[in-house]
Amino acid sequence: MRILLLAHGPSVHTRRWAKALRGRGHEILLLTAVPTPFPEVPERVIGIPAPVPAIRYLGAVAAVREAVRTFLPDVVVAHFLPNYGLLAALSGARAWMVACWGSDLLVNARRSPFHSTRARWVLGKAALVHVDAKVLEEAAVSLGAPRERVWTRAWGVDVDAFVPKAQGEANGGPIRVLWTRQLEPVYDPEPFVRALGLLKRRGQPLRVTMAGDGPMRGRIERWIRDEDLEGDVTLEGFVSEQKLLELHRASDLYVSASRSDSTSQSLLEAMAAGLFPIVTDIAGNREWVTHRREGYLVPVGDEDALALAIEEAARDPERRAMAARARAKVVERGSFQETITLLEEKLRALAKGSA
C-alpha cells in the first residue's frame, strides 16, 4: 500500500509506526510540521513557520492536498486529532484514519467549546478512529465518533525486546526504582520525589533512576536537594532505546504518578520487562493493573500512599508472581507486532472500501 502519514516527525511513536509499516513493504511518505532529526522514511516538512501552532498547521492544508493528488495514497493515517487529524479531514482524501494519543481526547478536546467542536468534526469525518484504551473509546464516542468506526487496541511494545531478568539475576542491595515518564505536570513527579524523601527518612534503602526530560527538570532537581536525595536519585534525561532496555533490566519496581493517561507505553514496557508496577489509580492504568494482581494502584497526588506502596513492594513475597502476571497480560494483549498486523488489515479494508 501507499500510505500517507501525517504526524509529528520527531515522536518515537511516529518513528515506530513508520518503520514498522515500511518494513512490511509499504510505501510511506511522512508529512510533518516539525522535521525529524534523522529521517528513517521519506519525509516532507509542511506548514508555515509561525509561533502560533494554529497558523502553522492551517498553512499546511495546501501541501497536504497536493500530496494526496501527487502521491496518490491508498490510505492516509493521521496521528493526534487537533492538528494532523484536522489536516486529514481537510485533505480531500477518501480513506483516512486518525490515531488518538490520549491527551487529544481526554484534555485538549475539553478545553473550550471550540476545541470540542473541532474534535467532533474530525471524529465525525474519519473513516476509522484508533484509540489505545477503553477510556479513550468512551471519550471518542462521547464526542460524536460512531462506535462502529472506533478501533480499540493498545499500540503495544516489543515483548521480545523487554525480557525479564532470570531468577538468578536478581539485583542485590537496595531496591531499584525506575521512572520513565517525561518531566511534565501531567505525570506529576513531585509526589514521587516527596515519597522518596519520606522513605529515606524512614531508613528504606533505594536506588532510583528517572529517565525522561521536560520543563519540570529544574524544579525536580530542587526537590531532590530539598529531600537530601542527591546520592539516591539519578536524572538520566532522554535515553536511547538500548539504554532504556538496560535500565529496565537493572530495575525492580516501576512507578508512574500520572494524573491522566490512556494506555501508557511506559507502563507496558515495564510490565513486559518484568518490573513490578506501582501506578496511579486512573482509568487507563486500571485496564492493565488490578490492585494486588499485577501490581499496586495508588491515589493520584498522594505521596504518603506512594511511599507506603514502594515500601511494601520492597518486601512483598508475591511481588514476582504479580510481575509475572503483568508480563503475561502484555504478551496477550499488548504486542506491537500484533498491533501492526491488525493495523494492516484495517488499512487494507479502508483502501478497498474507498476504491
C-alpha positions in Angstrom: 0.0 0.0 0.0 0.9 3.6 -0.4 0.4 5.2 2.9 0.5 9.0 3.5 1.4 9.6 7.2 0.6 12.9 8.9 2.4 13.1 12.2 4.9 14.8 14.4 8.2 13.6 12.9 10.5 13.5 16.0 8.0 11.5 18.1 9.1 8.0 18.9 5.5 6.8 18.2 5.6 8.2 14.7 9.0 6.6 14.0 7.9 3.2 15.3 4.8 3.2 13.1 6.6 4.4 10.0 9.5 2.0 10.3 7.2 -1.0 11.1 4.9 -0.3 8.1 7.8 0.4 5.8 9.5 -2.8 7.0 6.4 -4.8 5.8 6.8 -3.5 2.3 4.5 -0.5 2.3 5.5 2.8 0.6 5.4 5.6 3.2 5.5 9.3 2.9 5.6 11.3 6.1 4.3 14.9 6.2 5.3 16.7 9.4 5.3 20.3 10.6 8.4 19.5 12.7 11.3 17.8 10.9 12.8 14.5 12.1 16.5 14.9 13.1 17.4 11.7 11.3 14.6 10.7 8.9 14.1 7.0 8.5 11.3 7.2 5.9 10.8 9.8 3.1 9.6 13.0 4.7 8.3 16.4 3.7 8.1 19.4 6.1 4.9 21.2 5.8 3.3 24.3 7.2 4.1 28.0 7.7 6.8 28.6 10.3 4.9 30.6 13.0 4.9 30.8 16.8 1.2 30.1 16.8 0.6 26.4 16.1 -2.9 27.0 14.6 -1.3 29.2 11.9 1.4 26.7 11.2 -1.0 23.8 10.7 -3.6 25.7 8.7 -0.8 26.8 6.5 -0.1 23.2 5.7 -3.6 22.4 4.2 -2.5 23.1 0.6 0.7 21.0 0.9 -1.4 18.0 2.3 -3.9 18.3 -0.6 -1.1 18.4 -3.1 0.5 15.3 -1.6 -2.9 13.5 -1.8 -3.1 14.4 -5.5 0.5 13.5 -6.4 1.5 10.7 -4.1 -1.9 9.1 -4.6 -2.0 7.2 -1.3 -4.2 4.2 -0.9 -4.9 5.4 2.7 -4.0 8.4 4.9 -3.1 7.9 8.6 -3.1 11.0 10.9 -1.6 10.9 14.4 -3.1 13.3 17.0 -6.5 14.7 16.4 -6.3 18.5 16.8 -3.6 19.2 14.2 -2.8 16.3 11.9 -6.3 14.8 12.3 -7.7 18.2 11.2 -5.3 18.2 8.2 -6.5 14.8 7.2 -10.1 15.9 7.4 -9.3 18.9 5.2 -7.1 16.9 2.8 -9.8 15.6 0.4 -8.6 12.0 1.0 -11.3 9.4 0.7 -9.9 6.9 3.1 -8.2 8.1 6.2 -7.7 7.1 9.8 -6.9 9.2 12.9 -4.9 7.7 15.7 -5.6 9.4 19.0 -2.9 9.8 21.6 -4.8 10.3 24.8 -4.5 14.0 25.7 -6.1 15.0 22.4 -9.4 13.4 23.6 -9.0 13.5 27.4 -7.6 17.0 27.7 -7.4 19.1 24.5 -11.0 18.3 23.3 -12.4 19.6 26.6 -10.6 22.9 26.8 -13.3 25.0 25.3 -16.4 24.8 23.0 -14.2 25.5 20.1 -11.9 22.6 20.9 -14.8 20.3 21.4 -16.5 21.3 18.2 -13.2 20.7 16.3 -12.8 17.3 17.8 -16.4 16.3 17.0 -16.0 17.4 13.4 -12.8 15.5 12.8 -14.1 12.3 14.6 -17.3 12.5 12.5 -15.4 12.6 9.2 -12.7 9.9 10.0 -13.4 6.6 8.4 -11.6 4.9 11.3 -10.6 6.2 14.7 -7.8 4.3 16.5 -7.7 4.6 20.3 -5.4 2.6 22.7 -7.7 2.2 25.7 -11.3 1.7 26.6 -11.3 5.1 28.4 -10.4 6.7 25.1 -13.0 4.8 23.2 -15.7 6.2 25.5 -14.3 9.7 25.1 -14.3 9.4 21.3 -17.9 8.1 21.3 -19.0 10.9 23.7 -17.5 13.4 21.3 -19.5 12.0 18.3 -17.4 9.2 16.9 -19.7 6.4 15.6 -18.8 3.4 17.8 -18.6 1.1 14.8 -15.7 3.2 13.4 -13.7 3.1 16.6 -10.9 0.5 16.8 -9.6 0.0 20.4 -6.2 -1.6 20.6 -3.1 -0.8 22.6 -0.2 0.4 20.4 1.9 -2.3 22.2 5.5 -2.9 22.8 8.2 -5.3 21.6 7.6 -8.1 24.0 10.7 -9.9 22.8 13.0 -7.0 23.5 11.7 -6.3 27.0 12.7 -9.6 28.6 12.5 -10.1 32.4 15.6 -10.9 34.4 16.2 -14.6 35.1 15.6 -15.8 38.7 19.4 -15.8 39.3 19.9 -12.3 38.0 18.1 -10.6 40.9 19.7 -7.2 41.7 21.5 -7.3 45.0 21.4 -4.4 47.5 18.8 -1.6 47.7 15.5 -2.0 45.8 15.9 -0.2 42.4 13.1 2.0 41.2 12.6 3.2 37.6 10.6 6.2 36.4 10.4 6.6 32.6 7.8 9.4 32.2 8.6 12.9 30.9 9.2 15.6 33.5 5.9 17.3 32.8 2.9 18.4 35.0 0.5 15.6 33.7 3.0 13.0 35.0 3.1 14.7 38.4 6.7 14.0 39.5 6.5 15.9 42.8 4.6 13.3 44.9 7.1 10.7 43.6 10.2 12.7 44.8 8.5 13.6 48.1 7.6 9.9 48.6 11.3 9.1 48.1 12.2 11.6 50.8 9.8 10.1 53.2 11.3 6.6 52.6 14.8 7.9 53.1 13.9 9.4 56.4 12.4 6.0 57.4 15.6 4.3 56.5 14.4 2.5 53.4 17.4 2.0 51.1 16.6 2.8 47.4 18.4 3.5 44.2 16.2 5.5 41.8 16.6 6.4 38.1 14.4 8.9 36.4 14.7 8.6 32.6 13.0 11.4 30.8 13.2 15.2 30.4 11.0 18.2 30.2 10.1 21.6 31.6 10.0 20.5 35.2 13.6 19.3 35.4 14.8 22.4 37.3 12.1 22.0 39.9 12.8 18.3 40.3 16.4 19.0 40.9 15.4 21.4 43.6 13.1 18.9 45.2 15.8 16.3 45.2 18.1 18.6 47.0 15.3 19.5 49.5 14.8 15.9 50.3 18.6 15.1 50.5 18.3 12.6 47.7 21.3 13.6 45.6 23.1 10.3 46.2 19.9 8.2 45.7 18.3 9.6 42.6 19.8 9.8 39.1 18.3 12.0 36.4 19.2 10.4 33.1 17.3 12.7 30.8 16.3 11.3 27.4 17.9 7.9 26.8 18.4 5.7 23.7 16.4 2.6 23.1 19.4 0.4 24.2 19.9 2.4 27.3 16.2 2.1 28.2 16.4 -1.7 27.9 19.5 -1.6 30.2 17.6 0.5 32.8 14.7 -1.9 32.8 17.0 -4.9 33.3 18.7 -3.1 36.2 15.5 -2.2 38.0 12.9 -3.9 40.3 10.0 -1.5 40.5 8.3 0.8 38.0 6.5 3.9 39.3 4.2 6.3 37.4 2.3 9.1 39.2 0.4 10.3 36.1 -2.8 12.3 36.6 -4.2 11.4 33.2 -3.4 8.7 30.8 -4.8 6.2 28.3 -2.7 3.0 27.8 0.8 4.1 28.8 3.6 2.8 26.6 6.0 3.2 29.5 3.8 1.0 31.7 3.6 -1.7 29.1 7.4 -1.6 28.6 7.9 -2.0 32.4 5.4 -4.8 32.6 6.9 -6.6 29.7 10.3 -6.3 31.3 9.1 -8.0 34.4 9.2 -4.9 36.7 6.6 -4.6 39.4 4.3 -1.7 38.6 3.1 0.9 41.1 0.9 3.3 39.3 -1.9 5.8 39.9 -5.5 4.6 40.2 -6.8 6.1 36.9 -8.9 4.5 34.2 -6.1 4.0 31.7 -3.9 2.2 34.3 -6.8 0.1 35.6 -7.2 -1.6 32.2 -3.7 -3.2 32.8 -3.2 -3.3 36.5 -5.6 -4.7 39.0 -4.6 -3.9 42.6 -2.6 -6.7 44.1 -2.9 -8.9 41.0 -0.5 -7.3 38.5 0.9 -4.6 40.8 -0.3 -1.8 43.1 -2.7 1.2 42.4 -2.3 4.3 44.5 -4.4 7.5 44.7 -3.4 10.4 42.4 -1.2 13.0 44.1 -0.8 11.1 47.4 2.9 11.0 48.4 2.2 9.1 51.6 0.3 6.3 49.8 3.0 6.1 47.2 5.8 5.8 49.8 3.9 3.1 51.6 3.4 1.2 48.3 7.1 1.3 47.4 8.0 0.3 51.0 5.5 -2.6 50.9 6.5 -3.8 47.4 10.2 -4.0 48.5 9.2 -6.8 50.9 6.1 -8.3 49.3 6.6 -12.1 48.9 4.1 -12.0 46.0 5.9 -9.4 44.0 7.5 -11.7 41.5 4.2 -13.6 40.9 2.4 -10.3 40.3 5.1 -9.1 38.0 4.8 -12.4 36.0 1.1 -11.9 35.6 1.7 -8.4 34.5 4.1 -9.5 31.7 1.6 -12.3 30.7 -1.1 -9.7 30.2 1.1 -7.5 27.9 2.2 -10.6 25.9 -1.5 -11.5 25.4 -2.9 -8.0 24.7 0.0 -5.6 24.1 2.3 -6.9 21.4 3.3 -4.2 19.0 3.9 -6.7 16.2 0.4 -8.0 16.5 -0.9 -4.4 16.6 0.8 -3.7 13.3 -0.6 -6.9 11.7 -4.1 -5.8 12.8 -3.4 -2.3 11.6 -2.5 -3.6 8.1 -5.8 -5.4 7.9 -7.7 -2.3 8.9 -5.9 -0.1 6.4 -6.4 -2.6 3.5 -10.1 -2.6 4.3 -10.2 1.2 4.2 -8.3 1.3 0.9 -10.6 -1.4 -0.6 -13.7 0.4 0.6 -12.6 3.8 -0.9 -11.6 2.2 -4.2 
